[in-house]
Amino acid sequence: MTERQLLALLIDVSAEEMAQIPVKYEEKARSMPRPSSRGAYNRTLAQARRNVIRSFFTLYLLGYMGLLNLSELSEHMKLGEELRSYVNSYLQGGASAPQQTRVMASVRSRLIERVSRLAQPSSMRPNVRL
């Protein structure tokens, strides 16, 4: 997913929640960092949604073929939840600066370690004989 696609998806999901009223696609398109037409915004949003769906199907396929242990993804999901919790705490000012620095360093090192583990050639070895 490109950065622009992610921004379009985030704007689409959060605009009405933040405004507390329905938001037209023209307004969402103008909310992009580089404003675009409604049609361009809608195409970018459709591409983002399609890429999310394709990502899930890729994971399903890799799990089915035994190339990826889907139960191991739970630890990656847990890290995402921890990151969300940290960001919420940071935005609400719930942690001191030294504590924020320690938490961020911990999250960063865990992200690097987990992504590095997934990037190793041995992580894609089949769990079953093909």
VEXDRENPA-460144 format. One record per residue: residue in three letters; z negated, y negated, x negated of N, C-alpha, C in turn. Coordinates in steps of 0.1 Angstrom, whole numbers, padded with zeros to 4 digits, always signed. Atoms other than C-alpha are relative to their C-alpha. Layout:
<sites>
ALAZYXZYXZYX;...
</sites>
This chain:
<sites>
MET+0000+0012-0009+0000+0000+0000+0000-0012-0009;THR+0000+0012+0008+0009-0034-0014-0011-0009+0004;GLU+0010+0009-0003-0015-0062-0015+0003-0008+0013;ARG-0005+0007-0012+0005-0081+0012-0002+0009+0012;GLN+0002-0009-0012+0004-0051+0035-0015+0002+0003;LEU+0014+0000-0002-0034-0048+0030-0005-0012+0007;LEU+0004+0012-0006-0038-0084+0038+0004-0001+0015;ALA-0005+0000-0014-0017-0081+0070-0009+0009+0008;LEU+0009-0009-0008-0038-0051+0081-0014-0006+0002;LEU+0014+0006-0001-0071-0069+0074+0000-0011+0010;ILE-0001+0011-0009-0059-0100+0093+0001+0006+0014;ASP-0002-0006-0013-0048-0078+0122-0012+0005+0006;VAL+0012-0007-0004-0080-0059+0124-0012-0010+0003;SER+0011+0008-0001-0104-0088+0119+0002-0014+0007;ALA-0003+0013-0006-0087-0119+0134-0007-0002+0014;GLU+0005+0002-0013-0097-0113+0170-0015+0002+0000;GLU+0015-0001+0000-0132-0101+0161-0006-0012-0005;MET+0006+0013+0005-0138-0133+0142+0001-0011+0010;ALA-0003+0011-0009-0122-0156+0167-0007+0002+0014;GLN+0006-0003-0013-0138-0138+0197+0010-0002+0012;ILE-0011+0002-0010-0105-0144+0216+0012+0007-0005;PRO-0012-0006+0005-0071-0128+0215+0008-0010-0009;VAL-0008+0008+0010-0050-0141+0186+0014+0005+0000;LYS-0015-0003-0001-0012-0143+0188+0005+0004-0014;TYR-0006-0004+0012+0009-0127+0161+0005-0012-0008;GLU-0004+0012+0007+0023-0161+0152-0011-0006-0008;GLU+0012+0006+0007-0012-0173+0143-0004+0010-0011;LYS+0004-0009+0011-0019-0141+0123+0010-0001-0011;ALA-0010+0002+0011+0014-0146+0104-0003-0013-0008;ARG+0003+0013+0008+0003-0182+0095-0013+0002-0008;SER+0012-0002+0007-0030-0168+0083+0002+0007-0013;MET-0002-0007+0012-0014-0149+0055+0000-0011-0012;PRO+0000+0010+0011-0018-0165+0020+0013-0007-0002;ARG-0013+0007-0001+0019-0172+0020+0005+0002+0014;PRO-0004-0002-0014+0026-0178+0057+0014+0005+0001;SER-0013-0005-0003+0055-0159+0071+0003-0001+0015;SER-0004-0001-0015+0074-0155+0104-0007+0011+0006;ARG+0007-0010-0007+0060-0134+0131+0007+0013-0002;GLY-0007-0013+0003+0088-0108+0125-0003+0006-0013;ALA+0003-0005+0013+0081-0106+0088-0014+0006+0000;TYR+0014-0004-0001+0044-0103+0095-0001+0014+0007;ASN+0000-0013-0008+0050-0075+0121+0006+0011-0009;ARG-0005-0010+0009+0072-0056+0096-0009+0004-0011;THR+0010-0003+0010+0046-0059+0069-0011+0008+0006;LEU+0011-0008-0007+0019-0047+0093+0004+0014+0003;ALA-0005-0013-0003+0040-0018+0104+0001+0009-0012;GLN+0000-0007+0013+0046-0008+0068-0014+0004-0004;ALA+0013-0004+0004+0009-0009+0061-0006+0011+0009;ARG+0004-0011-0008+0001+0013+0091+0007+0013-0003;ARG-0007-0012+0003+0028+0037+0082-0005+0006-0013;ASN+0005-0005+0013+0015+0039+0046-0014+0006+0002;VAL+0014-0006-0003-0021+0046+0059+0002+0014+0006;ILE-0002-0013-0006-0008+0074+0081+0006+0010-0010;ARG-0006-0008+0011+0013+0088+0052-0010+0005-0010;SER+0010-0004+0009-0017+0088+0030-0009+0011+0005;PHE+0008-0011-0006-0037+0109+0054+0008+0013+0000;PHE-0008-0012+0000-0008+0134+0058+0001+0006-0014;THR-0001-0005+0014-0005+0136+0020-0013+0008-0003;LEU+0012-0007+0003-0042+0145+0018-0001+0014+0008;TYR+0000-0012-0008-0038+0171+0046+0009+0011-0006;LEU-0010-0010+0006-0008+0187+0029-0006+0005-0013;LEU+0005-0004+0013-0025+0188-0005-0012+0010+0003;GLY+0011-0009-0004-0056+0204+0012+0005+0013+0005;TYR-0006-0012-0005-0035+0229+0030+0006+0009-0011;MET-0006-0007+0010-0016+0239-0001-0010+0005-0011;GLY+0010-0004+0010-0049+0243-0020+0000-0008-0013;LEU-0001+0008+0012-0041+0216-0045-0012-0011+0000;LEU+0011+0010-0001-0070+0194-0033-0011+0005+0009;ASN+0011-0005-0008-0104+0204-0021-0005-0011+0008;LEU+0003+0011-0009-0109+0182+0009-0015-0002+0002;SER+0015+0002-0001-0147+0188+0010-0005-0009-0012;GLU+0004+0009+0011-0149+0170-0024+0003-0015+0003;LEU-0003+0014-0004-0135+0139-0007-0012-0007+0006;SER+0012+0006-0006-0168+0133+0010-0008-0009-0010;GLU+0007+0009+0010-0183+0120-0023+0007-0013-0002;HIS-0008+0012+0001-0155+0095-0025-0002-0009+0012;MET+0003+0007-0012-0161+0085+0011-0014-0007-0001;LYS+0014+0005+0001-0198+0081+0003+0000-0013-0009;LEU-0001+0012+0009-0189+0057-0026+0006-0012+0007;GLY-0005+0010-0008-0168+0037-0002-0010-0007+0009;GLU+0011+0005-0009-0198+0034+0022-0010-0008-0009;GLU+0009+0007+0009-0220+0024-0008+0005-0014-0003;LEU-0007+0013+0004-0195-0003-0018-0001-0010+0012;ARG+0001+0008-0012-0194-0016+0018-0014-0006+0002;SER+0014+0004-0001-0232-0017+0019-0003-0011-0010;TYR+0002+0010+0011-0233-0036-0014+0006-0013+0004;VAL-0007+0013-0004-0208-0062-0002-0007-0007+0011;ASN+0007+0006-0012-0226-0067+0031-0013-0006-0005;SER+0012+0005+0005-0259-0071+0012+0002-0013-0008;TYR-0004+0011+0009-0242-0095-0013+0003-0012+0009;LEU-0004+0011-0008-0227-0116+0015-0012-0006+0008;GLN+0012+0004-0007-0261-0118+0033-0011-0006-0010;GLY+0010+0005+0009-0279-0128+0001-0012+0009-0001;GLY+0012-0009+0000-0302-0097+0003-0004+0005-0013;ALA+0004-0005+0013-0303-0090-0034+0000-0011-0010;SER+0001+0010+0011-0313-0110-0065+0012+0002-0009;ALA-0011+0000+0009-0287-0118-0091-0001+0012-0010;PRO+0001-0012+0010-0300-0092-0117+0002+0013+0008;GLN-0002-0012-0008-0301-0066-0089+0014+0002+0004;GLN-0014-0001-0003-0266-0074-0078+0008+0004-0012;THR-0007-0004+0012-0254-0071-0114-0002+0015-0003;ARG+0003-0014+0002-0271-0037-0118+0008+0009+0010;VAL-0007-0008-0010-0257-0024-0085+0015+0000-0002;MET-0014+0000+0002-0222-0036-0092+0004+0008-0013;ALA-0003-0008+0012-0223-0021-0127+0000+0015+0003;SER+0001-0014-0004-0234+0012-0112+0012+0005+0009;VAL-0011-0004-0008-0207+0012-0085+0013+0000-0008;ARG-0012+0000+0009-0181+0003-0111+0001+0012-0008;SER-0001-0012+0008-0190+0031-0134+0002+0013+0008;ARG-0002-0011-0009-0191+0056-0105+0015+0001+0004;LEU-0014+0001-0003-0157+0044-0094+0009+0005-0011;ILE-0008-0004+0011-0142+0048-0128-0001+0015-0003;GLU+0002-0014+0002-0158+0082-0133+0007+0009+0010;ARG-0007-0008-0010-0145+0096-0100+0015-0001+0000;VAL-0015+0001+0001-0110+0082-0103+0005+0007-0013;SER-0004-0007+0012-0108+0095-0139+0000+0015+0002;ARG+0001-0014-0003-0119+0129-0126+0012+0005+0008;LEU-0011-0004-0008-0092+0129-0100+0013-0001-0008;ALA-0012+0002+0007-0066+0117-0125+0002+0011-0011;GLN-0002-0010+0010-0072+0147-0148+0009+0011+0006;PRO-0009-0011-0004-0045+0174-0147-0007+0012+0007;SER+0007-0012-0005-0071+0201-0139-0004-0003+0015;SER+0004+0003-0014-0080+0183-0106+0010+0004+0010;MET-0011-0004-0010-0047+0194-0090+0004+0015-0002;ARG-0003-0014+0001-0050+0231-0098-0002+0006+0013;PRO+0001-0006-0013-0044+0253-0068-0014+0008+0001;ASN+0012-0008-0003-0076+0268-0052+0004+0013+0005;VAL-0004-0013-0005-0055+0296-0038+0013+0004-0008;ARG-0012-0004+0006-0026+0316-0052+0012-0002+0009;LEU-0012+0003-0008+0008+0304-0040+0010+0011+0000;
</sites>
